[in-house]
């Protein structure tokens, strides 16, 4: 991800009142890319919306990590399909 802004996982944990084990579960399912610097974990700021979506799914809707993983994969596929459709529509406009 290059040289982008990072935020401490500890700040996220305090702000959202999270359990450390929840963060470990996210890491074990590789749902978010964590960066380790000087034994502290950080997350890229651009991944905060994804992390907050995971938090809502887990705590508000009580979806387990396996379900969150499936939902994330489906949303990624839908996003790829949406981009492909947009590209195809743009090509089609050239021929109209």
Phi and psi in radians as a Rosetta constraint file:
Dihedral C 1 N 2 CA 2 C 2 CIRCULARHARMONIC 1.429 0.35
Dihedral N 2 CA 2 C 2 N 3 CIRCULARHARMONIC -2.654 0.35
Dihedral C 2 N 3 CA 3 C 3 CIRCULARHARMONIC -1.800 0.35
Dihedral N 3 CA 3 C 3 N 4 CIRCULARHARMONIC 1.282 0.35
Dihedral C 3 N 4 CA 4 C 4 CIRCULARHARMONIC -1.946 0.35
Dihedral N 4 CA 4 C 4 N 5 CIRCULARHARMONIC 2.924 0.35
Dihedral C 4 N 5 CA 5 C 5 CIRCULARHARMONIC -1.186 0.35
Dihedral N 5 CA 5 C 5 N 6 CIRCULARHARMONIC 2.402 0.35
Dihedral C 5 N 6 CA 6 C 6 CIRCULARHARMONIC -2.002 0.35
Dihedral N 6 CA 6 C 6 N 7 CIRCULARHARMONIC 2.666 0.35
Dihedral C 6 N 7 CA 7 C 7 CIRCULARHARMONIC -2.240 0.35
Dihedral N 7 CA 7 C 7 N 8 CIRCULARHARMONIC 2.466 0.35
Dihedral C 7 N 8 CA 8 C 8 CIRCULARHARMONIC -1.195 0.35
Dihedral N 8 CA 8 C 8 N 9 CIRCULARHARMONIC 2.388 0.35
Dihedral C 8 N 9 CA 9 C 9 CIRCULARHARMONIC -1.117 0.35
Dihedral N 9 CA 9 C 9 N 10 CIRCULARHARMONIC -0.573 0.35
Dihedral C 9 N 10 CA 10 C 10 CIRCULARHARMONIC -1.051 0.35
Dihedral N 10 CA 10 C 10 N 11 CIRCULARHARMONIC -0.685 0.35
Dihedral C 10 N 11 CA 11 C 11 CIRCULARHARMONIC -1.130 0.35
Dihedral N 11 CA 11 C 11 N 12 CIRCULARHARMONIC -0.714 0.35
Dihedral C 11 N 12 CA 12 C 12 CIRCULARHARMONIC -1.119 0.35
Dihedral N 12 CA 12 C 12 N 13 CIRCULARHARMONIC -0.760 0.35
Dihedral C 12 N 13 CA 13 C 13 CIRCULARHARMONIC -1.061 0.35
Dihedral N 13 CA 13 C 13 N 14 CIRCULARHARMONIC -0.796 0.35
Dihedral C 13 N 14 CA 14 C 14 CIRCULARHARMONIC -1.186 0.35
Dihedral N 14 CA 14 C 14 N 15 CIRCULARHARMONIC -0.784 0.35
Dihedral C 14 N 15 CA 15 C 15 CIRCULARHARMONIC -1.095 0.35
Dihedral N 15 CA 15 C 15 N 16 CIRCULARHARMONIC -0.722 0.35
Dihedral C 15 N 16 CA 16 C 16 CIRCULARHARMONIC -1.724 0.35
Dihedral N 16 CA 16 C 16 N 17 CIRCULARHARMONIC 0.034 0.35
Dihedral C 16 N 17 CA 17 C 17 CIRCULARHARMONIC 0.960 0.35
Dihedral N 17 CA 17 C 17 N 18 CIRCULARHARMONIC 0.958 0.35
Dihedral C 17 N 18 CA 18 C 18 CIRCULARHARMONIC -1.687 0.35
Dihedral N 18 CA 18 C 18 N 19 CIRCULARHARMONIC 2.856 0.35
Dihedral C 18 N 19 CA 19 C 19 CIRCULARHARMONIC -1.639 0.35
Dihedral N 19 CA 19 C 19 N 20 CIRCULARHARMONIC 2.433 0.35
Dihedral C 19 N 20 CA 20 C 20 CIRCULARHARMONIC -1.019 0.35
Dihedral N 20 CA 20 C 20 N 21 CIRCULARHARMONIC -0.620 0.35
Dihedral C 20 N 21 CA 21 C 21 CIRCULARHARMONIC -1.140 0.35
Dihedral N 21 CA 21 C 21 N 22 CIRCULARHARMONIC -0.561 0.35
Dihedral C 21 N 22 CA 22 C 22 CIRCULARHARMONIC -1.070 0.35
Dihedral N 22 CA 22 C 22 N 23 CIRCULARHARMONIC -0.774 0.35
Dihedral C 22 N 23 CA 23 C 23 CIRCULARHARMONIC -1.118 0.35
Dihedral N 23 CA 23 C 23 N 24 CIRCULARHARMONIC -0.699 0.35
Dihedral C 23 N 24 CA 24 C 24 CIRCULARHARMONIC -1.115 0.35
Dihedral N 24 CA 24 C 24 N 25 CIRCULARHARMONIC -0.649 0.35
Dihedral C 24 N 25 CA 25 C 25 CIRCULARHARMONIC -1.133 0.35
Dihedral N 25 CA 25 C 25 N 26 CIRCULARHARMONIC -0.753 0.35
Dihedral C 25 N 26 CA 26 C 26 CIRCULARHARMONIC -1.045 0.35
Dihedral N 26 CA 26 C 26 N 27 CIRCULARHARMONIC -0.721 0.35
Dihedral C 26 N 27 CA 27 C 27 CIRCULARHARMONIC -1.182 0.35
Dihedral N 27 CA 27 C 27 N 28 CIRCULARHARMONIC -0.713 0.35
Dihedral C 27 N 28 CA 28 C 28 CIRCULARHARMONIC -1.173 0.35
Dihedral N 28 CA 28 C 28 N 29 CIRCULARHARMONIC -0.545 0.35
Dihedral C 28 N 29 CA 29 C 29 CIRCULARHARMONIC -1.529 0.35
Dihedral N 29 CA 29 C 29 N 30 CIRCULARHARMONIC -0.018 0.35
Dihedral C 29 N 30 CA 30 C 30 CIRCULARHARMONIC 0.939 0.35
Dihedral N 30 CA 30 C 30 N 31 CIRCULARHARMONIC 0.763 0.35
Dihedral C 30 N 31 CA 31 C 31 CIRCULARHARMONIC -1.430 0.35
Dihedral N 31 CA 31 C 31 N 32 CIRCULARHARMONIC -0.486 0.35
Dihedral C 31 N 32 CA 32 C 32 CIRCULARHARMONIC -2.327 0.35
Dihedral N 32 CA 32 C 32 N 33 CIRCULARHARMONIC 2.514 0.35
Dihedral C 32 N 33 CA 33 C 33 CIRCULARHARMONIC -1.533 0.35
Dihedral N 33 CA 33 C 33 N 34 CIRCULARHARMONIC 2.060 0.35
Dihedral C 33 N 34 CA 34 C 34 CIRCULARHARMONIC -1.748 0.35
Dihedral N 34 CA 34 C 34 N 35 CIRCULARHARMONIC 2.606 0.35
Dihedral C 34 N 35 CA 35 C 35 CIRCULARHARMONIC -2.046 0.35
Dihedral N 35 CA 35 C 35 N 36 CIRCULARHARMONIC 2.305 0.35
Dihedral C 35 N 36 CA 36 C 36 CIRCULARHARMONIC -1.873 0.35
Dihedral N 36 CA 36 C 36 N 37 CIRCULARHARMONIC 2.159 0.35
Dihedral C 36 N 37 CA 37 C 37 CIRCULARHARMONIC -2.334 0.35
Dihedral N 37 CA 37 C 37 N 38 CIRCULARHARMONIC 2.157 0.35
Dihedral C 37 N 38 CA 38 C 38 CIRCULARHARMONIC 0.894 0.35
Dihedral N 38 CA 38 C 38 N 39 CIRCULARHARMONIC 0.826 0.35
Dihedral C 38 N 39 CA 39 C 39 CIRCULARHARMONIC 1.132 0.35
Dihedral N 39 CA 39 C 39 N 40 CIRCULARHARMONIC 0.102 0.35
Dihedral C 39 N 40 CA 40 C 40 CIRCULARHARMONIC -1.818 0.35
Dihedral N 40 CA 40 C 40 N 41 CIRCULARHARMONIC 2.513 0.35
Dihedral C 40 N 41 CA 41 C 41 CIRCULARHARMONIC -1.675 0.35
Dihedral N 41 CA 41 C 41 N 42 CIRCULARHARMONIC 2.493 0.35
Dihedral C 41 N 42 CA 42 C 42 CIRCULARHARMONIC -2.335 0.35
Dihedral N 42 CA 42 C 42 N 43 CIRCULARHARMONIC 2.800 0.35
Dihedral C 42 N 43 CA 43 C 43 CIRCULARHARMONIC -2.275 0.35
Dihedral N 43 CA 43 C 43 N 44 CIRCULARHARMONIC 2.577 0.35
Dihedral C 43 N 44 CA 44 C 44 CIRCULARHARMONIC -1.196 0.35
Dihedral N 44 CA 44 C 44 N 45 CIRCULARHARMONIC 2.421 0.35
Dihedral C 44 N 45 CA 45 C 45 CIRCULARHARMONIC -0.993 0.35
Dihedral N 45 CA 45 C 45 N 46 CIRCULARHARMONIC -0.635 0.35
Dihedral C 45 N 46 CA 46 C 46 CIRCULARHARMONIC -1.164 0.35
Dihedral N 46 CA 46 C 46 N 47 CIRCULARHARMONIC -0.264 0.35
Dihedral C 46 N 47 CA 47 C 47 CIRCULARHARMONIC -1.622 0.35
Dihedral N 47 CA 47 C 47 N 48 CIRCULARHARMONIC -0.051 0.35
Dihedral C 47 N 48 CA 48 C 48 CIRCULARHARMONIC -1.032 0.35
Dihedral N 48 CA 48 C 48 N 49 CIRCULARHARMONIC -0.738 0.35
Dihedral C 48 N 49 CA 49 C 49 CIRCULARHARMONIC -1.034 0.35
Dihedral N 49 CA 49 C 49 N 50 CIRCULARHARMONIC -0.677 0.35
Dihedral C 49 N 50 CA 50 C 50 CIRCULARHARMONIC -1.156 0.35
Dihedral N 50 CA 50 C 50 N 51 CIRCULARHARMONIC -0.753 0.35
Dihedral C 50 N 51 CA 51 C 51 CIRCULARHARMONIC -1.094 0.35
Dihedral N 51 CA 51 C 51 N 52 CIRCULARHARMONIC -0.734 0.35
Dihedral C 51 N 52 CA 52 C 52 CIRCULARHARMONIC -1.169 0.35
Dihedral N 52 CA 52 C 52 N 53 CIRCULARHARMONIC -0.588 0.35
Dihedral C 52 N 53 CA 53 C 53 CIRCULARHARMONIC -1.126 0.35
Dihedral N 53 CA 53 C 53 N 54 CIRCULARHARMONIC -0.740 0.35
Dihedral C 53 N 54 CA 54 C 54 CIRCULARHARMONIC -1.095 0.35
Dihedral N 54 CA 54 C 54 N 55 CIRCULARHARMONIC -0.737 0.35
Dihedral C 54 N 55 CA 55 C 55 CIRCULARHARMONIC -1.060 0.35
Dihedral N 55 CA 55 C 55 N 56 CIRCULARHARMONIC -0.788 0.35
Dihedral C 55 N 56 CA 56 C 56 CIRCULARHARMONIC -1.116 0.35
Dihedral N 56 CA 56 C 56 N 57 CIRCULARHARMONIC -0.762 0.35
Dihedral C 56 N 57 CA 57 C 57 CIRCULARHARMONIC -1.063 0.35
Dihedral N 57 CA 57 C 57 N 58 CIRCULARHARMONIC -0.742 0.35
Dihedral C 57 N 58 CA 58 C 58 CIRCULARHARMONIC -1.293 0.35
Dihedral N 58 CA 58 C 58 N 59 CIRCULARHARMONIC -0.869 0.35
Dihedral C 58 N 59 CA 59 C 59 CIRCULARHARMONIC -1.521 0.35
Dihedral N 59 CA 59 C 59 N 60 CIRCULARHARMONIC -0.735 0.35
Dihedral C 59 N 60 CA 60 C 60 CIRCULARHARMONIC -1.424 0.35
Dihedral N 60 CA 60 C 60 N 61 CIRCULARHARMONIC -0.740 0.35
Dihedral C 60 N 61 CA 61 C 61 CIRCULARHARMONIC -1.756 0.35
Dihedral N 61 CA 61 C 61 N 62 CIRCULARHARMONIC -0.086 0.35
Dihedral C 61 N 62 CA 62 C 62 CIRCULARHARMONIC 1.002 0.35
Dihedral N 62 CA 62 C 62 N 63 CIRCULARHARMONIC 0.701 0.35
Dihedral C 62 N 63 CA 63 C 63 CIRCULARHARMONIC -1.499 0.35
Dihedral N 63 CA 63 C 63 N 64 CIRCULARHARMONIC 2.307 0.35
Dihedral C 63 N 64 CA 64 C 64 CIRCULARHARMONIC -1.333 0.35
Dihedral N 64 CA 64 C 64 N 65 CIRCULARHARMONIC 2.991 0.35
Dihedral C 64 N 65 CA 65 C 65 CIRCULARHARMONIC -1.079 0.35
Dihedral N 65 CA 65 C 65 N 66 CIRCULARHARMONIC -0.646 0.35
Dihedral C 65 N 66 CA 66 C 66 CIRCULARHARMONIC -1.095 0.35
Dihedral N 66 CA 66 C 66 N 67 CIRCULARHARMONIC -0.740 0.35
Dihedral C 66 N 67 CA 67 C 67 CIRCULARHARMONIC -1.133 0.35
Dihedral N 67 CA 67 C 67 N 68 CIRCULARHARMONIC -0.717 0.35
Dihedral C 67 N 68 CA 68 C 68 CIRCULARHARMONIC -1.097 0.35
Dihedral N 68 CA 68 C 68 N 69 CIRCULARHARMONIC -0.699 0.35
Dihedral C 68 N 69 CA 69 C 69 CIRCULARHARMONIC -1.078 0.35
Dihedral N 69 CA 69 C 69 N 70 CIRCULARHARMONIC -0.778 0.35
Dihedral C 69 N 70 CA 70 C 70 CIRCULARHARMONIC -1.106 0.35
Dihedral N 70 CA 70 C 70 N 71 CIRCULARHARMONIC -0.795 0.35
Dihedral C 70 N 71 CA 71 C 71 CIRCULARHARMONIC -1.058 0.35
Dihedral N 71 CA 71 C 71 N 72 CIRCULARHARMONIC -0.786 0.35
Dihedral C 71 N 72 CA 72 C 72 CIRCULARHARMONIC -1.062 0.35
Dihedral N 72 CA 72 C 72 N 73 CIRCULARHARMONIC -0.754 0.35
Dihedral C 72 N 73 CA 73 C 73 CIRCULARHARMONIC -1.109 0.35
Dihedral N 73 CA 73 C 73 N 74 CIRCULARHARMONIC -0.725 0.35
Dihedral C 73 N 74 CA 74 C 74 CIRCULARHARMONIC -1.145 0.35
Dihedral N 74 CA 74 C 74 N 75 CIRCULARHARMONIC -0.726 0.35
Dihedral C 74 N 75 CA 75 C 75 CIRCULARHARMONIC -1.131 0.35
Dihedral N 75 CA 75 C 75 N 76 CIRCULARHARMONIC -0.661 0.35
Dihedral C 75 N 76 CA 76 C 76 CIRCULARHARMONIC -1.108 0.35
Dihedral N 76 CA 76 C 76 N 77 CIRCULARHARMONIC -0.757 0.35
Dihedral C 76 N 77 CA 77 C 77 CIRCULARHARMONIC -1.109 0.35
Dihedral N 77 CA 77 C 77 N 78 CIRCULARHARMONIC -0.725 0.35
Dihedral C 77 N 78 CA 78 C 78 CIRCULARHARMONIC -1.105 0.35
Dihedral N 78 CA 78 C 78 N 79 CIRCULARHARMONIC -0.677 0.35
Dihedral C 78 N 79 CA 79 C 79 CIRCULARHARMONIC -1.138 0.35
Dihedral N 79 CA 79 C 79 N 80 CIRCULARHARMONIC -0.727 0.35
Dihedral C 79 N 80 CA 80 C 80 CIRCULARHARMONIC -1.111 0.35
Dihedral N 80 CA 80 C 80 N 81 CIRCULARHARMONIC -0.712 0.35
Dihedral C 80 N 81 CA 81 C 81 CIRCULARHARMONIC -1.137 0.35
Dihedral N 81 CA 81 C 81 N 82 CIRCULARHARMONIC -0.705 0.35
Dihedral C 81 N 82 CA 82 C 82 CIRCULARHARMONIC -1.080 0.35
Dihedral N 82 CA 82 C 82 N 83 CIRCULARHARMONIC -0.728 0.35
Dihedral C 82 N 83 CA 83 C 83 CIRCULARHARMONIC -1.152 0.35
Dihedral N 83 CA 83 C 83 N 84 CIRCULARHARMONIC -0.704 0.35
Dihedral C 83 N 84 CA 84 C 84 CIRCULARHARMONIC -1.118 0.35
Dihedral N 84 CA 84 C 84 N 85 CIRCULARHARMONIC -0.764 0.35
Dihedral C 84 N 85 CA 85 C 85 CIRCULARHARMONIC -1.062 0.35
Dihedral N 85 CA 85 C 85 N 86 CIRCULARHARMONIC -0.751 0.35
Dihedral C 85 N 86 CA 86 C 86 CIRCULARHARMONIC -1.082 0.35
Dihedral N 86 CA 86 C 86 N 87 CIRCULARHARMONIC -0.741 0.35
Dihedral C 86 N 87 CA 87 C 87 CIRCULARHARMONIC -1.089 0.35
Dihedral N 87 CA 87 C 87 N 88 CIRCULARHARMONIC -0.758 0.35
Dihedral C 87 N 88 CA 88 C 88 CIRCULARHARMONIC -1.147 0.35
Dihedral N 88 CA 88 C 88 N 89 CIRCULARHARMONIC -0.683 0.35
Dihedral C 88 N 89 CA 89 C 89 CIRCULARHARMONIC -1.118 0.35
Dihedral N 89 CA 89 C 89 N 90 CIRCULARHARMONIC -0.691 0.35
Dihedral C 89 N 90 CA 90 C 90 CIRCULARHARMONIC -1.120 0.35
Dihedral N 90 CA 90 C 90 N 91 CIRCULARHARMONIC -0.717 0.35
Dihedral C 90 N 91 CA 91 C 91 CIRCULARHARMONIC -1.149 0.35
Dihedral N 91 CA 91 C 91 N 92 CIRCULARHARMONIC -0.710 0.35
Dihedral C 91 N 92 CA 92 C 92 CIRCULARHARMONIC -1.083 0.35
Dihedral N 92 CA 92 C 92 N 93 CIRCULARHARMONIC -0.665 0.35
Dihedral C 92 N 93 CA 93 C 93 CIRCULARHARMONIC -1.078 0.35
Dihedral N 93 CA 93 C 93 N 94 CIRCULARHARMONIC -0.535 0.35
Dihedral C 93 N 94 CA 94 C 94 CIRCULARHARMONIC -1.156 0.35
Dihedral N 94 CA 94 C 94 N 95 CIRCULARHARMONIC -0.541 0.35
Dihedral C 94 N 95 CA 95 C 95 CIRCULARHARMONIC -1.613 0.35
Dihedral N 95 CA 95 C 95 N 96 CIRCULARHARMONIC -0.106 0.35
